[in-house]
Amino acid sequence: MKVVDHEDQMWFLFEYQGALFLDASCNHSFLGYTYMIELNEQELTAYESGGHRYLSELAHDIHYSAPIVKGSNSIYKGRDVTKQYSELVSAAVQQWREQRSGH
């Protein structure tokens, strides 16, 4: 797993085994969490044409759809892979931060 791109305090894009994953930072009132999805074909196509800006829009859509809220009709509900990849994500972010700081 490696960091491909990011928007500070909004999202990280990861690549793992040829797949891309967007880890969106979400906040609802006092609750803050991340919600990571594997990009599907439609999202990959949109990313190819829209790049960084598209990912910011997608992270915004995930956040405002409130996929973890009970009764949410979010189209992202059920796509969360955060727990499945949490250890790999933590290691990738740590390595990315070390590379950026020169340590």
N, C-alpha and C positions, 0 to 999 in steps of 0.2 A: 504494500500500500504506500502511495506517495502523494504528497500535495502537488496539485497541478496549478491551482489558482486560488485566490481568496479575495474576499471583500471584508475589511476589518469590521468586526463585531456583527457581521451579517451572515457570511457563509464561507465554507471551504469546499473546493472541488478536489476529489480524490480519484486516482486511477488505481485499479487493482485487477490483475489478471485480465486485462483488456476491456474492463467495464469502467464506466464513470459513475461516481457517486457524489451527490450534492448533499452537504450537511448544513442545513439551514438553522440559524439561531432564531428562536421564537420566544416571545414574552407575552403573557396574558395576565394582566394585573400584577400580582406578586409572584407568579410562576414563570420561571425561565427554564428553557430546555432546548435541546437540539433534536432535530428530526432529519434523519438521513434516508434518502431514497436513491435507488439505482436508476439512472436515467433510462427511460424507455426509448423506443425508436423515434417517436414523435419529438421527444425532448432532445434527443441527440441531433436530429435534423435541425431543430430550432437553434441549438447551441452552435452548430456548424455555421449557420448564417448570422446569428446574433451575438455570439461570443460572450464576453464578460457581462455586457449589459443584459443579455437574455438571462444569465444565471441570477443576476440581481432581481430581475422581474419574477423569476421562478421562485426564488427564496421568499420574496414578498408575498407571492400567491400562497405558498405553503403556510407562512406565518399567519396571514389573515384568514385562511380557511380553517384554522384551529383544529388540525387533525386529531389531537388527543382529547379534545373536549367531548364529553358524553353528549350524544345527540347531534354531533357535527355531521354535516353532509359533505365533508371535504372529499374531493376526488383523490386525495393523497392518503386517506385513511386506509390502513392495512398494508401500506408500502414501506413502513419504517423498518430499517435494517440497522438501526443504531446499536442495539445490544449485540447483534451478531458480529459486528466489526469493531466494537468499542476498543479492544486492546490494540488492534492494528492501527486504528485512527489515532489513539493516544501516542503510540510510538512514532507514527508518521509526522504528527504535529510537533512532537518534541525534536525530532531530527531536523525538521524544516526550520524550527526556531533557532536551533543551534547553528545551522548553516547560515542563516540570516545574520546572526550576531557574531559570526566568525569564530566560534568556539568549537 
